[in-house]
Structures are given as structure tokens and as C-alpha cells.
Amino acid sequence: MSVAHGALYAFYTLFLVEHGYSKSLIGVLWTLGVVAEIVLFLALPVLLRRHTLRALLLVSFLAAGVRFTAIGWGVASLALLAAAQLLHGLTFGAYHAAAVAAVHRLFKGALAVRGQALYASFSYGLGGASGLLLSGWCWSALGPELTFTVSSAFGLAGACLVFWRVRL
């Protein structure tokens, strides 16, 4: 998921400025994503009672596939960009919550701290750095639309991996 977010974190604001959006409107769009994340976290106890971690992870990765495609190819539509930002509740919030819960289930007792350190290192450290680096290369070689398409492909690849291998 962190690889999929690389282009968003590195280039989203620049992409929107290039398409004529004001900095204040871009700030509103970023805020919309944060609000969606907060709402997701508030709903989390209910979501975790009603759905498996596997289902939450699957939905979060599928949402990433939709979100990054919408950003890359729907930049001319403010409504589409706003909807894509609302998906941040799933692509970050649901993913992070389900991943942390999965680590707690897999690493018990004294190993819990190590599990969380591994999760943070691989997901946000290695994944984040790889996503930023890959998006920089893609931005130069392929352009913005295809860079966000690559981000989408990573989201969909994550969904395939969860569907195939995760049983939580």
C-alpha cells in the first residue's frame, strides 16, 4: 500500500497545481482525505466486529486501485478528485488499522513490539521509499496519468495478494 501511495505523497499537489487548481482548494482536498480517515477510525470498532481483517484489507487495496486511477485520469473533475480523496479513509485508515490488528494477532506477547517494528519498517520504510523512488522514475518516463496508473496497479496487486494468501 505504501508503494501505491508514492505518487500521491510526492506529486499530488504539483499535479493539481499544473491543472489549475488553487493551493487553497488543494488544501481542502487534502483535508477531505484526513477527515475521511478520522471518520473511518471512529467507525473502526463496528467495522472490526462486522468484517474480517482480510475483508478490510481487500477493500482497502481495491479502493487504492480505484482512487489512483481516478486521480490520474480524472484530474479535470473536482467531484471525482473529492471522491478519490474520500477513499483515503479506506486506502490509509482501513489498511493501517487492519494491518496493525493483523500484526497483533501474528506476534504475541514479547514479540508484539518486534512485529510492529517489522511492520513499520517494511510497510512505511521500505514500501514508502520504494513508492517515492518508483513514482519519480515513472513521472519522468511515463508522465502523471500513467504514474498514477502504476500506483493503481500496486493497489490491485495488493488486493490479489490478500485474496490469494491472507486468511485473517
N, C-alpha and C positions, 0 to 999 in steps of 0.2 A: 504494500500500500504506500509506503514511503517513496518508493521509486516512482509510482504513478503520480504522486504529488509534486515531484521535482519541478516540472514546468510551471505549475501553479505558483509555487513559492518563489521561483526565480523570475518568471516573466509575465505573470497575470496582469499586474499593474501596468507594465510597459506596453503590453498588448492592447489593453483598453485605452491607454493614452494615445497610442498610434491610430486607434479607430475613433478618436474624437471625444471620448468620454472625459468629463471634468474630474479633477482629483477629488473633489468632494463627493461626487456620485460614486466614484470608485471606492472611497472610504465607506459609503453607505453599503455597497455590495459586500465588502469585507465584513462589515458589522453584521449584515444579514447572515453570513455564514457562522459567525460566532454565536449569534442568538439561536440559530438552529441547533448548534452544538449544545448550548446550555439547556434548551428545551429537551433535547434527547437525553441528556444526563438526568434531568428531572423525571423523565418518564422511564428511566432505566430499571428501577425496581419492578415495575409492571412488565416491562419487556423481558427481563430475565426470568420472571415467573412463567410467562406465557410461551417463550420461544427458547430453543436450544442455542447454545453458543455457535454451533455450526450454522444454524439458520441466520443468526445475526451477522456472522462473518460473510456468509454467502451474499446476503442482501447488501452489505457494505461494499463488497467488491463489485457486484453488479451495478450498484449506484455509481461507483467510480467510472465504470465503463461508459455509462450514460452521461455523467457530469462532464468529463473531459472532452467527449465528442461534442456536447452542446456548447462548451466554451470555445473550442477550436473552430467549429463551423457555424455557430450561431451568434457570433460576436455582434452582428448588426441588430440583434433583437434584445432590447433591455429586459423584456419579460423572460426570455429564455435564459439570459445571464442570471437574473434573480432566482429563477427556479433552480439553476445549476448551483448557485450559492446555498440555497436551502438544503441541497443534498450533502452539504458539509456535515450536517448532523449525522448522516449515515457514514460518509466516507472517512471522517475522522472520529466522531463521537462513538458510533456503534462499533467501529473497528477497534478502537483503543480499549473500550470497555470490555468487549468480548475477548480480545487478546490478553488483557491483564487477568481476567477471570480464568481463562484457559491456563495461563502460566501458574496461577494459584492452585488449580486442580492438578497440574502435572508435577509441580515442585512443592513437596510437602515439608513442613517443619523447618529444620535448619537450612534446607535447600531453597526455601522460598526467596531469600534475598539474592542468591545466585541466579535463580530463574528470572527474576525481574531485571537483574543486571544484564543477563544474556539477551532478554527481550529488547531492552532499551538499546543495547549495543548493536544488535543485528538489525532491528527494525528501523530505529531512528538514526543510529550512527551509520552503519554500512548502507542501509537502504536509502536514507536521506542523502548521503554523499553521492551514492551511485545515481540516484534520480536527478540530482542537480547537475552532475557531470554529463550524464546522458542527454538531458534536456538542452544543455548548452551546445553539445555537438549537433543534436538534431535541429535546433533553432537555426544554426548556421548553415547546415547542409540541406535541410528539408523545408524550412520555413515554419511559421507558427501553427498553421492548421494541422500539418502532419505531425508536428511535435506533440500537440495535444491528442492527436490520434494515437501516437505511440503510448502516451500516458494512459489513454483508454484501454489499449491492448494489454498493458500491465495490470490494470484493474480486472479485465476479463480473464487474464491468465491466473490471477489470484483466485477468482471465482472457480475456475476449473480445478485448481489445486485443492481448494476447500471441498468442492463437490467430490473429488476423487479420493482424497486422503484423510480429511478431518472427520472424526466421529465423536464430537463432544456434545 
